[in-house]
Amino acid sequence: MTDYLNKETYNFYLPENLIATTPNYDRDKCKLMTMNIETGKIEHKFFYDIIYYLKKDDILVLNDSKVIPARIYAKKKTGGIVEILLLQKINSDENFWECLIKGKNIKEKDILFLDYDNIEAIIEKDNISTKLIRFSKPINSEILNNIGNIPLPPYIIQNRKKRGESEYNDKDKEFYQNIYAKNEGSIASPTSGLHFTNELLNKIKNIGIEICYITLHVGFSTFNPLKEDNLKNHIMHEEKFIIEKATADLIKESKKIGRRIVACGTTVARVLESEFENKDFKRLKGATNIFIYPPYKFKCIDALITNFHTPHSTLLAMVSAFAGYDNIMNAYKTAIENNYRFFSYGDAMFMY
């Protein structure tokens, strides 16, 4: 019997050459695996074929969060380089941020120096995994656009280095962002949406599908792997969300009459499953740390667009809950046999 609480249940062997290190420049021409979660039937298509699997009157829900250039660099008094990843503002204060830091011997009260506008960064509190930093000037969009880098996932950078490629591609700034992204705040892209083009979205609308948006700012939890042997002991980092009232009303009414809710990405799924209860939404704004794994029963979404996820990830546990663990393991085995590209810049899957 499968132990759904065991971290090793969500492990598989992935050949390194299948880890996508570059974007799909023709966004909707990536591979698409479709899977009927009732029968387990798999088909191999291209992403633009998704219009044949979506149904008239479906509700397609997208996450319109925009990735900020959250990776910045500073120097210690000794001259050593420190990498800072901005996670989120504390109480909407642009001077005060929760951060991840990569650098040696960084401790509370240390002062770091940004090579821009004489900005200093004081380590106010060390929370072990994260640190609270107060900057001497507001770290706003203008400053980040001058000094920040797109926060690509570590495995992309590591694999690029192994292949002798540069850490950042000229196209990353454009292609690590969804075309409909508008609300700044994510430190990782909701990558299931990377495959959409304006042309494809227009085709989807033209066949009678309504498109609506939620905002979930993707944070630390997305790339924080399972570390505890028992999933019950894994702590999820909170991520802020907003559900517009029009979106909430559309989803509520659609559920009542049996219209299918199609979530684009695990970020959308997390928000809807976190807040939809008893045919209504508990909140339209807040933060969620929901962790979904088998045998969770979904209350809101009926179909899911997603990419292929990393071993030992909370995302793999979530899709196993949605489609069935055996279905997912078979799908991943099939994807490897058919040379699908994995992870953020990889190919897509539609489960219905």
Secondary structure, DSSP 8 states (H G I E B T S, - for coil): ---TTBGGGG-----GGGB--S--SSGGGSEEEEE-TTT--EEEEEGGGGGGTS-TT-EEEEE-EEE---EEEEE-TT--EEEEEEEEEETTEEEEEEEEEESSS--TT-EEEESSTT-EEEEEEE-SSSEEEEESS---HHHHHHH-B----HHHHHHHHHTT--SS-TTHHHHTS-TT--EEEESS--GGGGG--HHHHHHHHHTT-EEEEEEE---GGGG----SSBGGG-----EEEEE-HHHHHHHHHHHHTT--EEEESHHHHHHHHHHEETTEES-SEEEE-----TT---SS-SEEEEE---TT-HHHHHHHHHH-HHHHHHHHHHHHHTT--BSTTS-EEEE-
